[in-house]
């Protein structure tokens, strides 16, 4: 038997859930000083520390970090710089 529309209040999404609903932007940053697997891990963990749902691709040979994240490039660059790397083209 049909019970009618459920009129109970909907929970407000928490900030992490809202971030995953938001549009993400592909950003590529030129980063100097990355030379090894430790660098890849440090940069990846720094970005995931501020945006757990971001995708991160570090290209050591090209010296770039590409991300698909809801956060702006300057926030991503700050996280990378905090790990000791120089970001050359953050917006």
ZIDA-V968206 format. One record per residue. N is the residue number from 1. RES is the residue in three letters. PSI is psi in whole degrees, 0 to 359 (* if undefined). BURIAL is I if it has 24 or more other ideal C-beta (glycine too) atoms within 12 Angstrom, else O. D_CENTER is the distance of its C-alpha to the mean C-alpha in Angstrom with 1 decimal. Layout:
BEGIN
n,res,psi,burial,d_center
N,RES,PSI,BURIAL,D_CENTER
N,RES,PSI,BURIAL,D_CENTER
END
This chain:
BEGIN
n,res,psi,burial,d_center
1,UNK,137,O,46.5
2,UNK,130,O,44.0
3,UNK,1,O,42.8
4,UNK,178,O,41.4
5,UNK,141,O,38.0
6,UNK,114,O,35.9
7,UNK,16,O,35.8
8,UNK,148,O,34.1
9,UNK,143,O,31.2
10,UNK,140,O,27.7
11,UNK,146,O,25.3
12,UNK,131,O,22.6
13,UNK,143,O,19.1
14,UNK,166,O,17.4
15,UNK,322,O,14.3
16,UNK,318,O,12.0
17,UNK,320,O,14.0
18,UNK,322,O,14.0
19,UNK,321,O,10.3
20,UNK,338,O,10.7
21,UNK,331,O,13.7
22,UNK,159,O,12.3
23,UNK,140,O,11.9
24,UNK,158,O,8.8
25,UNK,139,O,9.2
26,UNK,124,O,9.5
27,UNK,135,I,9.3
28,UNK,125,I,11.4
29,UNK,140,I,12.3
30,UNK,124,O,15.6
31,UNK,126,I,15.5
32,UNK,154,O,18.9
33,UNK,357,O,20.1
34,UNK,125,I,18.2
35,UNK,347,O,21.1
36,UNK,181,O,20.7
37,UNK,327,O,19.1
38,UNK,320,O,18.6
39,UNK,317,I,16.5
40,UNK,312,I,14.3
41,UNK,317,O,14.0
42,UNK,315,I,13.5
43,UNK,316,I,10.7
44,UNK,314,I,8.9
45,UNK,326,O,9.8
46,UNK,317,I,9.0
47,UNK,316,I,5.2
48,UNK,337,O,5.9
49,UNK,334,O,8.3
50,UNK,343,I,6.7
51,UNK,91,I,4.3
52,UNK,337,O,6.6
53,UNK,1,O,6.4
54,UNK,147,I,3.6
55,UNK,141,O,6.3
56,UNK,132,I,7.1
57,UNK,114,O,10.6
58,UNK,125,I,12.6
59,UNK,101,O,16.0
60,UNK,318,O,18.3
61,UNK,317,O,21.3
62,UNK,341,O,19.7
63,UNK,39,I,17.8
64,UNK,155,I,14.5
65,UNK,119,I,10.9
66,UNK,134,I,9.5
67,UNK,151,I,6.1
68,UNK,103,O,6.2
69,UNK,156,I,4.0
70,UNK,350,I,6.5
71,UNK,151,I,6.1
72,UNK,159,O,8.7
73,UNK,323,I,9.2
74,UNK,325,O,11.3
75,UNK,319,I,9.0
76,UNK,317,I,6.8
77,UNK,321,I,10.4
78,UNK,319,O,11.8
79,UNK,320,I,9.8
80,UNK,316,I,10.9
81,UNK,326,I,14.3
82,UNK,339,O,14.8
83,UNK,359,I,15.1
84,UNK,10,O,17.8
85,UNK,150,I,16.6
86,UNK,123,O,17.6
87,UNK,123,I,15.3
88,UNK,336,O,17.8
89,UNK,46,O,16.5
90,UNK,142,I,13.9
91,UNK,*,O,14.9
END
